[in-house]
Amino acid sequence: MMHEFRRAKRRKASDTILVTDVMTERVIGRIGNLSETGMLLIASEALADDALYQLRFTLHDGTSAQQVDVGAHLLWRDRASAPTQVWAGFRFIAVSEAQARRLRAWIEAPGSHYE
């Protein structure tokens, strides 16, 4: 049996959720999973080790779409199975309370699949 040691619940992204680097206005990848405190990004662009990013993505809840802006710290990255992709772990370091509520609501929504 596998035990989950993360502090925050994570929801797997069942749909494609594109992530944009706000500074360059480029899509840098898509969300693999998401929590209130961070995310797994499946990156399609080069990322700098131990860097800080301003990221934007949109969460859909079936009836509406909510844009989320976060400051994030790249903690780690590793090659994915596809040659042009990298898995990257981000910790959120700047999230407004309103954005945090949006994240919580999306993660806790009925029908969510947790990792």
Secondary structure, DSSP 8 states (H G I E B T S, - for coil): ------SS--EE-SS--EEEETTTTEEEEEEEEE-SSEEEEEESS---TT-EEEEEEEEE-SS-EEEEEEEEEEEEEEE-SSTT-EEEEEEEEE--HHHHHHHHHHHHSTT--B-
